[in-house]
Amino acid sequence: MTSSPRPADIKARQQKTWASGDYGAVAALIQPISELLVQAADLSAGSRVLDVATGTGNAAIAAARCLCEVVGVDYVPELLERGRARAAAEHLPVRFVEADAEDLPCDDGEWDAVFSVVGVMFAPDQERAAAQLTRVCRSGGTIALANWTPDGFIGDLFRTVGRRVPPPPGLRAPVEWGHEPRLRELVGDRVRDLSVTRREFVFRFPTPEDFADYFRTHYGPTLKAFEALSEDDGKLLHADLVELAEQYNVATDGTAKIPSAYLEVLAIRA
């Protein structure tokens, strides 16, 4: 009988995964998701904004461009260093702090707005992470999220990888955050005026093969999956990813345009 791994072991594994490859290269592609979310949240200059599981700072930097007071938190130091370099290059006073999304070092109601863009959804304890998001946001403040959906391209990507390299037993799928009923269950009555909009981000690559190569090289979860496989099984996973990209590809000019569904979530803290 296989026992479930300890939460601390899962997090240690996740930290190594996100520190591997070059997540910043993937984050750079999806920056528009953060820009759209920040505009939808309609922030005011001077607002206190927390970006949870900030990664390399996409949402934090977008909020700082609105002249907000911004802190980005993540538990992967390597990603925070990239965020600091990005903010410094744009002369934006974003503060980056190493912290766990399930245990935010913040007072109750400290922030006017709390963001997470395809970040907090990867926390192992979903209920605890959701409770932290709402705890640190003031009453009347904004909670803004972008979460990949289970029925979109990224959901299929995770399932494709998981068939070759199964995820840890007992761990709920991150894309559950992109399923509206589950999302409402997570935030409960701690928010009001919950607005959920389905949107699409389009990944663009020269070919489906280039997509597979890019994610194999840069995206930690797929990179680690390839490392866990033999050479022959790695070739099969690569073929799986190319086939998946071809299934979603809507380009008619010989390139790859891959629509990837996500939920844009806006709510007011009760």
GUKOL-636150 format. One line per 8 residues: number of its first residue (from 1); their letters; for each residue x, y, z of C-alpha. Coordinates in steps of 0.1 Angstrom, whole numbers. Layout:
<atoms>
NUM	A	X Y Z  ...;
</atoms>
This chain:
<atoms>
1	MTSSPRPA	0 0 0  15 33 -11  12 60 16  6 97 7  37 119 9  40 144 37  30 180 29  65 192 36;
9	DIKARQQK	79 167 11  54 178 -15  64 214 -11  101 206 -12  95 188 -44  74 216 -58  101 242 -49  127 222 -68;
17	TWASGDYG	104 218 -98  96 255 -101  133 264 -96  143 241 -124  144 251 -161  135 287 -166  100 295 -155  107 331 -163;
25	AVAALIQP	107 323 -200  72 308 -197  60 336 -174  72 362 -200  48 346 -226  17 349 -203  23 384 -190  -8 396 -208;
33	ISELLVQA	-30 376 -184  -17 397 -155  -21 429 -174  -58 422 -182  -65 410 -147  -50 442 -131  -70 464 -154  -102 444 -147;
41	ADLSAGSR	-96 449 -109  -96 487 -115  -70 495 -89  -65 530 -75  -30 545 -72  -16 540 -37  -36 508 -31  -18 481 -10;
49	VLDVATGT	-15 451 -33  -3 416 -24  6 392 -53  6 356 -39  27 329 -56  41 358 -77  67 337 -95  88 362 -115;
57	GNAAIAAA	64 390 -106  39 393 -135  9 406 -115  31 424 -90  48 444 -118  15 451 -136  0 465 -103  31 486 -97;
65	RCLCEVVG	26 502 -130  -7 515 -116  14 532 -89  2 508 -62  23 497 -31  31 461 -41  46 431 -24  50 398 -43;
73	VDYVPELL	54 366 -23  66 332 -34  84 302 -18  109 298 -46  139 322 -41  152 318 -76  119 332 -90  119 361 -66;
81	ERGRARAA	154 371 -77  142 372 -113  112 394 -102  136 418 -84  157 422 -115  126 428 -136  112 454 -112  146 471 -109;
89	AEHLPVRF	149 473 -147  116 492 -149  124 513 -118  93 499 -100  95 497 -62  80 462 -58  91 443 -27  96 406 -31;
97	VEADAEDL	94 383 0  99 346 4  68 332 19  44 302 16  9 308 1  -5 286 28  11 306 56  12 343 46;
105	PCDDGEWD	32 365 69  6 392 69  -19 406 93  -56 400 89  -71 426 65  -37 441 57  -42 445 19  -66 464 -3;
113	AVFSVVGV	-62 438 -31  -49 403 -32  -38 388 -66  -27 354 -78  -21 346 -115  -18 308 -121  1 306 -89  -19 299 -57;
121	MFAPDQER	-37 272 -76  -6 250 -72  -7 251 -34  -10 215 -21  -37 224 6  -63 243 -15  -86 251 14  -58 266 35;
129	AAAQLTRV	-45 286 6  -79 300 -2  -84 309 35  -52 328 35  -61 348 4  -93 360 21  -78 364 55  -52 390 45;
137	CRSGGTIA	-76 411 23  -95 438 41  -133 439 41  -144 456 9  -111 448 -8  -106 430 -41  -95 394 -46  -84 388 -82;
145	LANWTPDG	-73 355 -96  -65 339 -129  -66 300 -129  -62 275 -157  -93 255 -163  -95 217 -162  -112 215 -196  -87 236 -215;
153	FIGDLFRT	-53 231 -230  -33 234 -198  -56 210 -180  -50 185 -209  -13 192 -207  -12 182 -170  -32 151 -177  -10 142 -207;
161	VGRRVPPP	21 145 -185  4 127 -156  -2 96 -178  35 92 -181  46 105 -147  17 103 -122  14 131 -96  18 124 -59;
169	PGLRAPVE	-12 104 -46  -39 123 -27  -30 156 -42  -60 175 -57  -54 188 -92  -44 225 -94  -68 231 -122  -97 225 -98;
177	WGHEPRLR	-93 263 -91  -104 268 -127  -137 250 -121  -163 275 -110  -182 253 -85  -150 242 -68  -138 278 -68  -170 289 -50;
185	ELVGDRVR	-165 261 -26  -130 273 -18  -138 309 -11  -172 303 5  -191 331 21  -159 350 28  -164 370 -5  -193 387 -22;
193	DLSVTRRE	-200 398 -57  -180 370 -72  -175 374 -109  -161 346 -130  -152 351 -167  -139 325 -190  -110 338 -211  -84 324 -234;
201	FVFRFPTP	-47 331 -237  -31 320 -270  3 304 -269  21 311 -302  50 290 -315  65 284 -350  53 248 -349  37 223 -324;
209	EDFADYFR	72 207 -321  86 241 -310  59 242 -283  69 208 -270  106 217 -271  100 250 -253  80 235 -224  104 206 -221;
217	THYGPTLK	133 230 -217  118 258 -196  86 247 -178  96 230 -145  67 204 -143  74 191 -178  112 193 -175  110 172 -143;
225	AFEALSED	87 147 -160  112 142 -188  140 138 -163  120 110 -146  116 90 -178  139 68 -198  151 81 -232  125 60 -250;
233	DGKLLHAD	96 71 -227  108 107 -230  104 104 -268  68 91 -262  60 121 -239  74 145 -265  52 129 -292  22 132 -268;
241	LVELAEQY	29 169 -263  32 176 -300  0 157 -307  -18 177 -280  -6 210 -295  -17 199 -329  -52 190 -315  -56 226 -301;
249	NVATDGTA	-38 244 -329  -61 269 -347  -34 285 -369  -40 282 -407  -6 296 -417  16 266 -407  25 279 -373  10 270 -339;
257	KIPSAYLE	-17 291 -321  -29 273 -291  -59 287 -272  -56 280 -234  -87 286 -213  -85 302 -179  -109 318 -154  -106 355 -146;
265	VLAIRA	-120 358 -111  -129 390 -93  -145 392 -58  -150 416 -30  -140 405 5  -171 403 27;
</atoms>
